[in-house]
Amino acid sequence: MKIPPVKGTRDFYPEQMRIRNFIIDGWKAASLRNGFEEYDGPIFEHLQMYQVKSGDEIAEQLFSLTDRGGRELAIRPEITPTLARMVNQKINSLPRPIKWFSVPRLCRAERPQKGRLREFFQWNVDIIGVDDPLADAETIFCALDYLLQVGLTANDIVVKISSRKMLAQVLEAIGIEQKQLESVYAVLDKRNKVPDETFEQMLKGCIGDSAKRAQVLGVMSIKSLEEIASVVKMNDRLAPAIDDLKKLFETLGVMGVGEFCEFDIGIVRGLAYYTGIVYEIYDKGAELRAIGGGGRYDDLLKTFGGPAIPATGFGIGDCVLEILLAKKGLLEKQSSGGKRIDCFVAYAAEQFKSKAVEITAGLRRKKISADFSYKGGNLGKQLKEASSQNAAMCIIIGSEIENGDLVVKDMVTGEQRTVKEDEFFASL
């Protein structure tokens, strides 16, 4: 009986694994380049940890289980709660700012669709302990640093930026009560994700007053920070939120990535824990769901029993990103070409096989990727095998070995030379 993979998961054959490694290695390199340190946590946590952050309904959106000790656990659907727990455990000994990143494997019990699977990898980058838009700018820059490195340009991607703090003040100014804000945020977050008619019905469900609904729609049509003053009266709470956004855009310009960023008041982010600047990264044609997103979450550590510490960060999943990179032709090199090694060791006759194994092991101890043929056979077949593995060099072992010589063939130019074995290894 053939058993298929679980729906919403992926098998990573070598060709897919090359793409996965290309993406994840790039994430890690960009994180380290930007001064972040790597961390990780367990694949499952207490279910209560996710309920604290998102309520009881979260249990329907993740894979939960009861262990043999009767404890309610969940496979992690995200890593930010784990980050908060870990930081709280050592809050007095960790030097600040805390600049950490992680590339966890996550699972969510949702309907698989394009760009969204039940199991995926996500790049998380966070800065804890800095109450300044400069920290938000640095996380956005880190994300763009990676995206530029893989070949995307300002013609391909855009970072849409807004502020929950600013939006809260604007909505309260037009009569939306504070207790309504979370439900209104949840609806506004769906504005560009559902048909207009559906969005209007959802908005009607949380704002009964038609005049207020019209005002909310008017607010959501604002295209620039300067327009806000024409819609609502500036006050001592709204002005600082707008100033934070202005400082953020100014800093992103100084960092040289201003052309990638734009203000979009419709960026709300669905998660309740965001408190200030929020952003999402999209393909320029808006044909895909968000590549990633993040923002400021200054109250999260306090929610998990820790002190009130400012924090900001983002997450980028591999699913939508891979679709975009493939569409732009930026994965062709990674998905083609197959195995690549530095050196293939061929032997002219069975009597030299043991020597081939010895040479191969010697190369590997020198940190050089090397392989040989199990079957052997004539040199022509072995050279074809070397080519199929994209070997840069082939060492041919034959009767010359009796004099301590190796034949070294450059697989690109076809040039051959004879060199003493000891001299060859010494040159490495």
N, C-alpha and C positions, 0 to 999 in steps of 0.2 A: 504494500500500500504506500503510495506517495503522499507525503504530508507537506502541504504548501506552507509558506511563511505566514505568520499572523498578519491579517489585514492592517495596513497602516505602518508596517515595518519594512526594512530593506535588508537585502543580502548584499554584502560588499565583496564581490569577486575582485581579483587583483586590479582590473581596469577601473572599477568603481572606487577601490581603496586608494588608488593613486590620486583620484580627484579629492576624496575625503582628506587625505594627508596634505594635499596642496592647500586646501582651504584652511585646515586647522593649523598647519605649520605657519601659514601666513598670519593667522590670528595671534599666535604665540609670539612670533617675531615682532609684530607691530606693538603688542603689549609691552614686551621687554624694552623695545626701542623708546617707548614713551614713559618708562620708569615704573611700570607696574610689576608686582610680584605675583606668582601663581599660587593658588590655593585650591582645595577641593574638599568635599564632604561626602557623607554616606549616600548611597543610592536610594535608601529609604529613611524616612523620619517618622516621628509620631504624627498621626493625623491631626491632632490638636494644633500643631504648629501652623498648619495651613488654614484651619478653621479660625484661629485667632486673627489671621491677616485678612481672610476673605469670606468668613462666615460658613455656616453649615452647608450651604449649597455647593461649596467647592468639592464636596465628597463625590458629587455626580460627575465632576470634570477630571477626576484623576483615578488612578488605579489604587484602591485601598484594600487592606487585608487585615485579618486578625491573626496574630501569631499564636504559638502553642501556649504562651503564657497569658493569653487573653488580651494582649495589648493591641490597640488599634493603630495600625501603621499605614503609610502611603508611600508609593514610589514617587520620587520627587518630580513635580511638574515644572518646577523652576528652582533656582538656587538662591535667590535673594533672601528668603527666610533663613536658610542655612547660614548664609553670610552674617545675618543679624545675630543669630544664635552664637556663632563662633566668635564674633567680635565682642559680644556682651560677656562671654565667658572669660575673656582676657582684657577687658576694656582698660584696666588700670596699668597694664604692662605693655600695651602696644604703642609704639611711637606714632605720632600723628604728623602729617596726614597719613591715613591708611590708604595705600594705593594698591589694590588687589585686582587680579583677573582670574577667571576660571573658564574652562571649556567642558562643561558637564554634558553627559548623556541624559536626556530628559524624556519623560513619558506623560502623555495626556490622553485621557479616555474621551476622544472626540471623533466626529465623523471625518475620515480622511478625505482630503480634496487637494486640488492643485496648490502646492506650496505649503501644505499643512498635513503633517503625518502624526501618528500616535507616538512615534519614537523619533527623536532628532537630536542634533548637537546644537548647542547655543554658546556663543561667545559673550561672556559677561565681564564688564569693566566697571569698577566702582572706585569712587574717592570718598572717604569718610573723614569728617573733621574739619572741613573747609566751608565756611559760610560766605562764599564769594562766587559770582558768576564766572570767575576765572576757572574754577573747578569744572563747571558745566562746559565751558569752552574747551577745556583740555580733553574731556571725555569725547566730545564731538569731534575734535581734531584727531584723536586716536582712531576713531571709526573711519574717518575720511582718509587718514594716513594709510590704513590697510586697503581701502577701496581703490585709492590711487595706485598703490603698489601693484595690484592685480590687473591694472589697465583701464579702469573706468575713469571717465572724465566728467566735467560739468555738463556735457551734453547727454550723459547717461543717467546721472543720479542727482537728487536734490534732498536737502535736509529741511523739513518744514518744522518751524519752531513757534511755540506759543508759551503761555504761562497759566497754570491753574490758579495761582494767586491773583493774577490780573483778571482772569475770566470771572472768578468768584466775585470780585468787587464790581465788575461791570454788571453781572447778573443781579446782584443785590441792589444795585443802583436803579434798576428798572423794575424792582418789586418782587424778584424771586427770593423766597425765604431761604435762610441758611439750611434748614432741615430738608429742603427740596433739592439742594445742590447735587448731592451724589446721584440721585435718580435722573436729574437733568443731564449731568455729565455723561452717564451711561448711554443716554439717548443721543446726545450730540456726538459722541464717539462713533456712532453708526451712520452719521450723515452721508459720508461718501462710500458707505459699504452696503447700503440697501437702496431700493428704488425710492424716488421722491415721495410717492404716495404712502409707502410704508413708513418712511421717516416722519411724515406729517402726522400719521396716526399714532406713532409712538410718542411724539412730542405732545399730542393732544391728551394722551393717557397720563402724562405727568404734569402738564400745565393746562388746567381747565379753562382759564381766562383767555379768550381769543386775542384780546388786545395785547396781553403779555406775550403770547405766542408770536404775534407779529413783530413785537419788539426784539424777541430772541432771534428770530429769523433775520431781522435787520442787523443785529450785532454780528451774526455769523457771516454776513456779507462784507464785513469790514476787511479791507485789503492792506491796510498799513497801520502802524502804531499811531501815526499822526491823526488818523480818522477817529480814533477812540474819543478824543476830546470833543468832537462834534456830536457824539452820541450820548455821552454821559458827562456829568460834572466831575472834574478832578477833585480828589480828596487826599488826606494824608495817608491813606492805605493803598489807594490805587496808584498814586505817583511813584512810590518806591518800586512797585512791581513792574511798572513800565520802564523805570530807570534801569532795573536789572536786565531787562531785555535789550535795552539800548547798549548797555555795557557789554553784554554778551556778543551782540552783532559787531560792535567795535573791535572786541578782542579777536573774534574769528577773522575779521579783516586783517588785523595785525599778523595773525598766524598764516595768512595767505590762502585761506579757504573760504573767504567771504562769498565768492561767486557760486559756491555750492549751496548756500543757505538763504532761506527766505522766511518771512513772517507769514503764518497761517493761523488765524484765530480758531480755526476748526480743529486743530490738533488738541485733543483733550486727554487721550490715553484712558483706557477702560479701567485700569486698576485703581482702587480707592486710595492707595497710600501715597500717591503723588501730591506734593504740596506747593510746588513752584514751577520753574521752567520745565517744559516738556517738549519732546520732539520725536519725529518719526522720519525714517529715511525711505525714500521711494525711488523707483525707476522713473526717469523723466517723462516717459509716456504714460505713466500711471496704469500700465496694463496688468501689473501684478499687485498683490497685497504688500504691505510694508515689508521692506527688507529687515528692518529692525527699528528699535525706538527706546526711549528712556526718559530720564528727567530727575528732578530733585525729590527726595523722599525723607525729609528732615525728621519725621515722627516715627519712623519704622522701628528703630532700635528701642525707643521708649515703649512702643507697643509690645515688644518682646521682653519687657522687664528691665531694660537697660536705661541709661541716662539719655537725656535729650541731646542728640548729637547730629549736626547737619550731615547730609549724605546725598550723593548724586551718582548716577550710573546708567548704563544701557545694556541691552541684549540684542544680538544679531543671530538669527537661526541659520542653519546651513541650507535648508530646503529652498526658500525663495532665492537666496543668494546664488545657489548652484544653477537654478533656472535662468537667472539673469546673465551669469557669466557664460553659460552655454549659448544663450541667444546672441551674445556679443562676440562669440567665437574665441573666448579667452580660456577655454578648457581643452582645445584641440590637442595641444602639445602634451597635456597631462593624460588624456584619454587614449592617446595613440602611442605606438612605439614599443609597448610591452616592457618586458624586463630590461634593465640596464645594469651592466657590470663593468668594472674597470678592466678585468683580465680574464680570459678563458685559457685554460691549460689543455692542450691537445697532445696525444701521444701516438707515435707512428706505429706501434705494435703493442700487443697485450703485455709483453715483458716490461714495458715502461709505465704501465698503469700505476704501480705502487709509487714510482717516482713522481708521477703527475699529482697523486694525492698529497704527497709530501710537499711539493712546490705550492699547491693550492693552499694547504694549511699554513705554510710559511707566509704567503701573501696576506692571508686573512689576519694573521698575527701582527702584520705590519699595517693593519687597518685599511687594507685594499680589498674591495669586493672582488671575489674570484670564484670561478666554478670550473667544472670539468664534466666530461661525458661518462655516464655510467656504462653505456653500451660499448663505447669505443668505436671500432670499425675503421674504415679508411679515413685518411686525413681530410679528404674532400667533404665527407659527411660531417666531420667534427668542425670544420671551418664554417659550414653552413649553420651548425648549431651555435657557434660563436656569433655569427651574424644575427641569428634570430634572437639572441640575448643582448644585442646591441653592444657587444664587447668593444672597448676602445683598443684593446691590445690582445694578441694571442701569443702564448708561449708554446712552442712546438718542441716536444721532447722526442728525440730519436737517437741514433747511434752517436751523435755528437756528445751526448751526456757522458759517454765513457771518458772523454777528455775534459769533463767539467764544463762543457759549453751548453748554452741554451740558444735556440733560435727564437728571436722576438720579432713578431710581425705587427706592424701598424695597420689596424683594420680599416682605417680611413684612407690612407695613402697607398696601402699595399706594400710598402717598403719593408724589407727584412734585414736583420742584422744578427750576427752571432756574437754572444757575449759570455764571459765566464760567469758561472752561477754565483759565486761569492761576490764578484764585482757588481752583478745585477742587483742583488739584495742590498749591498752596501749603498748603491745609488738611490735606493728607495728611502 
